[in-house]
């Protein structure tokens, strides 16, 4: 979350920003009659969540961040795009384009290609503290797998 928070603060300082955003509508079976609004909000813990959402004048940006690349992040963003359309708190912004961004600190060329093919913008972002963190990991985890596809 630190990576995503710093990224959003740096590149979207004047836009609406939300972190750890629960997405989708609460399943009707979880909403028995008589629950207060506060009780209904408590039920959102079962929803999936995006690392961040940024709302600009023209777009809603879904942000998923990863220090080390993970292929699952691509599918998460695709899922979040669908769930966003059913999230009551964002209905006022659904007239805007939805942009999916994968913010990664360690480059993975194959994952980048797959993400871009899926319509996801891949952004390399590595603040100074990242190198210390990566160095603290086991050596085999300090870079993306060297997968060759040619």
RADAMO-V282162 format. One record per residue. N is the residue number from 0. D_FIRST is the distance of its C-alpha to the first C-alpha in whole Angstrom. Layout:
# RADAMO-V282162
n->(N | N)
d_first->(D_FIRST | D_FIRST)
This chain:
# RADAMO-V282162
n->(0 | 1 | 2 | 3 | 4 | 5 | 6 | 7 | 8 | 9 | 10 | 11 | 12 | 13 | 14 | 15 | 16 | 17 | 18 | 19 | 20 | 21 | 22 | 23 | 24 | 25 | 26 | 27 | 28 | 29 | 30 | 31 | 32 | 33 | 34 | 35 | 36 | 37 | 38 | 39 | 40 | 41 | 42 | 43 | 44 | 45 | 46 | 47 | 48 | 49 | 50 | 51 | 52 | 53 | 54 | 55 | 56 | 57 | 58 | 59 | 60 | 61 | 62 | 63 | 64 | 65 | 66 | 67 | 68 | 69 | 70 | 71 | 72 | 73 | 74 | 75 | 76 | 77 | 78 | 79 | 80 | 81 | 82 | 83 | 84 | 85 | 86 | 87 | 88 | 89 | 90 | 91 | 92 | 93 | 94 | 95 | 96 | 97 | 98 | 99 | 100 | 101 | 102 | 103 | 104 | 105 | 106 | 107 | 108 | 109 | 110 | 111 | 112 | 113 | 114 | 115 | 116 | 117 | 118 | 119 | 120 | 121 | 122 | 123 | 124 | 125 | 126 | 127 | 128 | 129 | 130 | 131 | 132 | 133 | 134 | 135 | 136 | 137 | 138 | 139 | 140 | 141 | 142 | 143 | 144 | 145 | 146 | 147 | 148 | 149)
d_first->(0 | 4 | 5 | 5 | 6 | 8 | 10 | 10 | 12 | 14 | 15 | 16 | 17 | 19 | 18 | 17 | 13 | 12 | 8 | 8 | 12 | 15 | 17 | 21 | 24 | 24 | 27 | 30 | 32 | 29 | 30 | 34 | 36 | 36 | 32 | 31 | 28 | 26 | 27 | 26 | 22 | 22 | 23 | 20 | 18 | 19 | 18 | 15 | 12 | 11 | 7 | 9 | 13 | 14 | 18 | 21 | 24 | 25 | 22 | 19 | 16 | 14 | 11 | 9 | 7 | 9 | 10 | 13 | 14 | 15 | 18 | 17 | 14 | 17 | 19 | 16 | 16 | 19 | 19 | 17 | 19 | 22 | 20 | 20 | 23 | 24 | 21 | 24 | 21 | 21 | 25 | 26 | 24 | 25 | 28 | 25 | 24 | 21 | 19 | 17 | 15 | 13 | 11 | 12 | 12 | 15 | 18 | 20 | 23 | 24 | 20 | 20 | 24 | 23 | 20 | 23 | 26 | 24 | 23 | 19 | 19 | 17 | 16 | 15 | 13 | 13 | 13 | 15 | 13 | 13 | 16 | 16 | 14 | 16 | 19 | 18 | 18 | 21 | 23 | 23 | 19 | 19 | 20 | 20 | 23 | 26 | 27 | 30 | 31 | 34)
